[in-house]
Amino acid sequence: MNEMSILQILLWSVVKVVVILFAFGMGVAALLTWIERKLPGFVQNRIGPNRANIGKYRFGGILHLVADSVKMLAKEDFIPNTPNRFLYVIGPFIAFVPPLLVFAVVPFGPPVGGHDPFRVSASGLGMLFLFAILSLGVYGSALGAWASNNKWSLLGGLRCSAQMVSYEVSMGLNLIGVFLIYGSVDLQAIVIAQGDTIGGLIPKWGIVTQPLAAVLFLTASIAANKRAPFDVAEAESELVAGYFTEYSSLKFGMYALSEFVEIVLVATVVTTLFLGGWQVPFVQGHTPLIIALQVCSFLAKTCFVIWLQMMIRWTFPRFRYDQIMKLGWRVMLPLSLANIAVTGIIVTIIDRA
């Protein structure tokens, strides 16, 4: 491999990082901060944000993205009187960076010519990498809450830690059935396996082969992301703002944006594992038109799951903390274990047939 080839590989890797991690991951997350307010306005038959404008042009309120950025930069970066200043400062970074990194193993399109142009990292340890990195996010919330030297933050951090750990257990268990059926933990291999059909008519998508796991995984993902109706870690009526009560300016912005990055991440992972990823039913081939169609299919499915999460956010009332814990340990955990047992029995029977 000559120097030019190495340079081309490095440049292509940089392009993929910029496009997938930053332009897509952060870009869509930033857009969701506006949609988060505009969609409930539509659902509740009100206007929603529309006051940020240039002259007489309001552009549907989309300029609130710019207004929010300016406000975050202009606000005072207040740091409370805490003996753990370093942990206080680093907390938002630990919460924000892990979900952004996980986009590196998500396949946004098919492999082409033995290469993976639509995935930053072609590692075969896709789901193992995902859980290893995402599990670090709990440290950002817990350390930031503890280092804030505030009782409301500490209570929010305790709730956040217990909730994230509880539901990450269900998240992992619900994927074992997927691994048993498709025989891999590599996300690209799982998507390719979903290109088959059952009886020549029904796509072998994860939501068909693992319907219970799909519902439980999405529920556990929303809970691990602390989204309503599971947002007791930052319940305004009880804990002011929860674990980031003492944060302001860009540090607060990083905590807030990390939630929206995880919304996008959950949508891409659910699409990859349960909705066939970039697969289009009964469409095969490697022509540029088909590849473009497959990438658009992945993005369309991702947008649908994002919309679904938003609608759940504005449909269900907030659960009590004890209800959240009971749902995680007494309902979702037994169902996840039962799903593994049933899947294992069925796979064994099929293999022996």
C-alpha positions as CSV (number, residue, x, y, z in Angstrom):
1,M,0.0,0.0,0.0
2,N,1.6,3.3,-1.2
3,E,1.5,6.7,0.5
4,M,-1.3,7.9,-1.8
5,S,-3.5,5.0,-0.9
6,I,-3.0,5.6,2.8
7,L,-3.8,9.3,2.3
8,Q,-6.9,8.5,0.4
9,I,-8.1,6.1,3.1
10,L,-7.4,8.7,5.8
11,L,-9.2,11.5,3.8
12,W,-12.2,9.2,3.2
13,S,-12.3,8.3,6.9
14,V,-12.3,11.9,7.8
15,V,-15.1,12.6,5.4
16,K,-17.2,9.8,6.8
17,V,-16.6,11.0,10.4
18,V,-17.6,14.6,9.4
19,V,-20.7,13.5,7.5
20,I,-22.1,10.7,9.7
21,L,-21.0,11.8,13.2
22,F,-21.2,15.6,13.0
23,A,-23.4,16.5,10.0
24,F,-26.0,13.7,10.6
25,G,-25.7,12.9,14.3
26,M,-25.3,16.5,15.6
27,G,-27.2,18.1,12.7
28,V,-30.4,16.1,13.2
29,A,-30.1,16.4,17.0
30,A,-29.9,20.1,16.7
31,L,-32.9,20.1,14.4
32,L,-34.8,18.0,16.9
33,T,-34.5,20.8,19.5
34,W,-36.8,22.8,17.2
35,I,-39.1,19.9,16.3
36,E,-39.4,19.0,20.0
37,R,-41.3,22.3,20.4
38,K,-43.0,22.5,17.0
39,L,-44.5,19.0,17.0
40,P,-46.3,19.4,20.4
41,G,-47.6,22.7,19.1
42,F,-49.1,20.8,16.2
43,V,-50.4,18.0,18.4
44,Q,-52.0,20.4,20.9
45,N,-53.4,22.7,18.2
46,R,-51.2,25.7,19.0
47,I,-48.5,27.6,17.0
48,G,-45.3,26.6,18.8
49,P,-42.0,28.6,18.4
50,N,-42.3,31.3,15.8
51,R,-40.8,34.4,17.3
52,A,-37.3,34.2,16.0
53,N,-37.3,36.0,12.7
54,I,-35.4,38.2,10.3
55,G,-37.5,41.2,9.6
56,K,-40.9,40.0,8.5
57,Y,-39.7,36.5,7.6
58,R,-40.1,33.9,10.3
59,F,-39.4,30.7,8.3
60,G,-41.7,28.7,10.4
61,G,-39.7,29.3,13.6
62,I,-36.6,27.4,12.3
63,L,-34.4,30.3,13.2
64,H,-34.9,29.3,16.8
65,L,-32.0,27.0,16.2
66,V,-29.7,30.0,15.6
67,A,-31.3,31.9,18.6
68,D,-30.7,28.9,20.9
69,S,-27.1,28.7,19.8
70,V,-26.5,32.4,20.4
71,K,-28.2,32.2,23.9
72,M,-26.0,29.3,24.9
73,L,-22.9,31.2,23.9
74,A,-24.0,34.4,25.5
75,K,-25.2,33.1,28.9
76,E,-22.9,33.2,31.9
77,D,-20.9,30.0,32.5
78,F,-21.7,29.7,36.1
79,I,-19.7,27.2,38.2
80,P,-21.0,26.5,41.7
81,N,-18.9,26.4,44.8
82,T,-17.8,22.8,44.6
83,P,-14.7,20.9,45.8
84,N,-14.9,18.8,42.6
85,R,-14.5,21.4,39.9
86,F,-12.8,19.0,37.4
87,L,-15.6,16.4,37.7
88,Y,-18.2,19.2,37.4
89,V,-16.6,20.4,34.2
90,I,-16.0,17.0,32.6
91,G,-19.5,15.6,33.3
92,P,-21.2,17.1,30.3
93,F,-18.5,15.8,28.0
94,I,-18.8,12.3,29.3
95,A,-22.6,12.4,28.7
96,F,-22.3,13.9,25.2
97,V,-19.4,12.1,23.5
98,P,-20.4,8.4,23.9
99,P,-23.7,8.5,22.0
100,L,-22.0,10.5,19.3
101,L,-19.2,7.9,18.9
102,V,-21.6,5.0,18.5
103,F,-22.7,6.3,15.1
104,A,-19.4,5.0,13.9
105,V,-20.6,1.4,13.8
106,V,-24.1,2.0,12.3
107,P,-24.3,1.0,8.6
108,F,-26.2,3.7,6.7
109,G,-26.0,1.8,3.4
110,P,-24.8,-1.4,1.8
111,P,-21.3,-2.5,1.3
112,V,-19.9,-1.7,-2.1
113,G,-17.1,-3.7,-3.8
114,G,-15.9,-5.2,-0.5
115,H,-15.8,-1.8,1.2
116,D,-18.2,-0.1,3.7
117,P,-18.5,3.5,2.4
118,F,-21.6,4.2,4.5
119,R,-20.1,3.2,7.8
120,V,-17.2,4.9,9.7
121,S,-15.9,1.7,11.3
122,A,-16.3,-1.8,9.8
123,S,-15.6,-3.5,13.1
124,G,-17.3,-6.8,13.5
125,L,-18.0,-6.1,17.1
126,G,-20.8,-3.6,16.3
127,M,-23.3,-4.2,19.2
128,L,-20.5,-5.0,21.7
129,F,-18.9,-1.6,20.9
130,L,-22.3,0.1,21.2
131,F,-23.0,-1.2,24.7
132,A,-19.5,-0.7,25.9
133,I,-19.5,3.0,24.8
134,L,-23.1,3.8,25.8
135,S,-22.6,2.4,29.3
136,L,-20.2,5.2,29.9
137,G,-22.9,7.8,29.6
138,V,-24.2,7.1,33.1
139,Y,-20.9,8.4,34.5
140,G,-21.5,11.8,32.9
141,S,-24.9,12.2,34.6
142,A,-23.8,10.7,37.9
143,L,-20.5,12.6,38.2
144,G,-22.0,15.9,37.1
145,A,-24.8,15.5,39.7
146,W,-22.5,14.6,42.5
147,A,-19.9,17.3,41.7
148,S,-22.6,20.0,41.6
149,N,-22.8,20.1,45.4
150,N,-26.6,20.4,45.2
151,K,-29.1,18.1,46.8
152,W,-31.6,18.3,43.9
153,S,-28.8,17.4,41.5
154,L,-27.7,14.5,43.7
155,L,-31.2,13.1,43.9
156,G,-31.5,13.4,40.1
157,G,-28.2,11.7,39.6
158,L,-29.2,8.8,41.8
159,R,-32.5,8.4,39.9
160,C,-30.6,8.7,36.6
161,S,-28.0,6.1,37.5
162,A,-30.6,3.5,38.8
163,Q,-32.8,4.0,35.8
164,M,-30.1,3.8,33.1
165,V,-28.5,0.7,34.6
166,S,-31.9,-1.0,35.1
167,Y,-33.1,-0.5,31.5
168,E,-29.7,-1.2,29.9
169,V,-30.1,-4.7,31.3
170,S,-33.3,-5.1,29.4
171,M,-31.8,-3.5,26.3
172,G,-29.0,-6.1,26.2
173,L,-31.2,-9.1,26.9
174,N,-33.6,-8.2,24.2
175,L,-30.9,-8.3,21.6
176,I,-29.8,-11.9,22.4
177,G,-32.8,-13.2,20.4
178,V,-31.6,-11.1,17.4
179,F,-28.1,-12.5,17.7
180,L,-29.5,-16.1,17.9
181,I,-31.6,-15.6,14.8
182,Y,-29.1,-13.8,12.6
183,G,-25.9,-15.4,14.0
184,S,-23.8,-12.2,14.4
185,V,-23.2,-9.1,16.5
186,D,-22.0,-7.2,13.5
187,L,-24.7,-4.6,12.5
188,Q,-23.9,-4.8,8.8
189,A,-24.2,-8.7,8.9
190,I,-27.5,-8.4,10.7
191,V,-28.9,-6.0,8.1
192,I,-27.7,-8.3,5.2
193,A,-29.4,-11.3,6.9
194,Q,-32.6,-9.3,7.1
195,G,-32.6,-9.2,3.3
196,D,-34.0,-12.8,3.2
197,T,-37.7,-13.6,3.2
198,I,-40.0,-16.0,5.1
199,G,-41.9,-18.1,2.6
200,G,-40.8,-15.8,-0.2
201,L,-43.3,-13.2,0.9
202,I,-42.5,-11.7,4.3
203,P,-39.2,-9.8,4.8
204,K,-37.1,-11.4,7.5
205,W,-36.9,-8.2,9.4
206,G,-36.2,-8.1,13.1
207,I,-39.7,-6.8,13.9
208,V,-41.1,-9.9,12.2
209,T,-38.8,-12.5,13.8
210,Q,-38.6,-10.7,17.2
211,P,-41.7,-8.5,17.7
212,L,-41.6,-8.6,21.5
213,A,-37.9,-7.8,21.6
214,A,-38.5,-4.8,19.2
215,V,-41.2,-3.3,21.5
216,L,-39.2,-4.0,24.7
217,F,-35.9,-2.6,23.2
218,L,-37.5,0.6,22.1
219,T,-39.2,1.1,25.5
220,A,-35.9,0.4,27.3
221,S,-34.0,2.7,25.0
222,I,-36.4,5.6,25.7
223,A,-36.2,4.9,29.4
224,A,-32.3,4.7,29.3
225,N,-32.4,8.1,27.5
226,K,-34.5,9.5,30.3
227,R,-37.2,10.7,27.9
228,A,-40.8,11.2,28.9
229,P,-42.7,9.3,30.3
230,F,-39.4,8.2,32.0
231,D,-38.0,11.6,32.7
232,V,-38.0,11.5,36.5
233,A,-34.3,12.1,36.7
234,E,-35.0,15.7,35.7
235,A,-38.6,16.2,36.9
236,E,-39.1,19.9,37.2
237,S,-41.9,19.7,39.7
238,E,-39.8,17.6,42.1
239,L,-36.1,18.2,41.4
240,V,-35.9,21.6,39.7
241,A,-33.9,20.4,36.7
242,G,-32.5,17.2,38.2
243,Y,-28.9,16.2,37.7
244,F,-28.0,19.3,35.6
245,T,-29.7,21.9,37.9
246,E,-26.4,23.7,38.5
247,Y,-25.3,23.8,34.8
248,S,-25.6,26.8,32.5
249,S,-24.3,28.0,29.1
250,L,-22.7,25.4,26.9
251,K,-22.4,22.8,29.6
252,F,-26.1,22.8,30.0
253,G,-26.4,22.7,26.2
254,M,-24.2,19.6,26.0
255,Y,-26.4,17.8,28.5
256,A,-29.6,18.8,26.6
257,L,-28.2,18.0,23.2
258,S,-26.9,14.6,24.3
259,E,-30.5,13.6,24.9
260,F,-31.4,14.5,21.3
261,V,-28.3,12.8,19.9
262,E,-29.5,9.6,21.7
263,I,-32.9,10.0,20.1
264,V,-31.3,9.9,16.7
265,L,-29.0,7.0,17.8
266,V,-31.9,4.9,19.1
267,A,-33.7,5.5,15.8
268,T,-30.8,4.3,13.8
269,V,-30.2,1.2,16.0
270,V,-33.9,0.2,16.0
271,T,-33.9,0.7,12.2
272,T,-30.8,-1.4,11.8
273,L,-31.9,-4.3,14.1
274,F,-35.7,-4.5,13.6
275,L,-36.7,-2.6,10.4
276,G,-34.3,-4.1,8.0
277,G,-31.7,-1.3,8.0
278,W,-31.1,-0.1,4.5
279,Q,-32.9,-3.1,3.0
280,V,-35.8,-2.4,0.6
281,P,-38.1,-5.4,0.3
282,F,-37.7,-7.4,-2.9
283,V,-35.1,-4.9,-4.2
284,Q,-31.6,-6.3,-4.9
285,G,-28.6,-5.1,-6.8
286,H,-25.6,-2.8,-6.6
287,T,-26.4,-0.1,-9.2
288,P,-26.0,3.5,-8.1
289,L,-29.8,4.0,-8.2
290,I,-30.5,1.0,-6.0
291,I,-27.8,2.0,-3.5
292,A,-29.3,5.5,-3.4
293,L,-32.7,4.0,-2.8
294,Q,-31.4,1.8,0.0
295,V,-29.7,4.8,1.8
296,C,-32.9,6.8,1.5
297,S,-34.8,3.8,2.9
298,F,-32.6,3.8,5.9
299,L,-33.0,7.5,6.5
300,A,-36.8,7.3,6.0
301,K,-37.1,4.5,8.6
302,T,-34.9,6.5,11.0
303,C,-37.2,9.5,10.6
304,F,-40.2,7.3,11.3
305,V,-38.7,6.0,14.6
306,I,-37.7,9.5,15.6
307,W,-41.3,10.7,15.0
308,L,-42.5,7.7,17.0
309,Q,-40.3,8.7,20.0
310,M,-41.5,12.3,19.8
311,M,-45.2,11.2,19.7
312,I,-44.6,9.0,22.8
313,R,-43.0,11.9,24.5
314,W,-46.2,14.0,24.0
315,T,-48.8,11.3,24.5
316,F,-48.1,9.6,27.8
317,P,-48.0,11.2,31.3
318,R,-44.8,10.9,33.4
319,F,-44.5,7.7,35.4
320,R,-43.7,7.8,39.1
321,Y,-40.2,6.6,40.0
322,D,-41.4,3.5,41.7
323,Q,-43.5,2.6,38.6
324,I,-40.5,3.0,36.4
325,M,-38.4,0.6,38.6
326,K,-41.3,-1.9,38.8
327,L,-41.7,-1.8,35.0
328,G,-38.0,-2.4,34.4
329,W,-37.4,-5.2,36.9
330,R,-40.8,-6.9,37.3
331,V,-42.2,-6.7,33.8
332,M,-39.6,-6.0,31.2
333,L,-36.8,-8.2,32.7
334,P,-39.0,-11.4,33.0
335,L,-40.4,-10.8,29.5
336,S,-36.9,-10.4,28.1
337,L,-35.8,-13.6,29.7
338,A,-38.9,-15.4,28.4
339,N,-38.2,-14.1,24.9
340,I,-34.7,-15.5,25.0
341,A,-35.9,-18.9,26.1
342,V,-38.6,-19.1,23.5
343,T,-36.3,-17.9,20.7
344,G,-33.6,-20.4,21.8
345,I,-36.1,-23.3,21.7
346,I,-37.4,-22.3,18.2
347,V,-33.9,-21.8,16.8
348,T,-32.8,-25.2,18.1
349,I,-35.9,-26.9,16.6
350,I,-35.3,-25.3,13.2
351,D,-31.6,-26.2,13.2
352,R,-32.4,-29.9,14.0
353,A,-35.2,-30.1,11.5
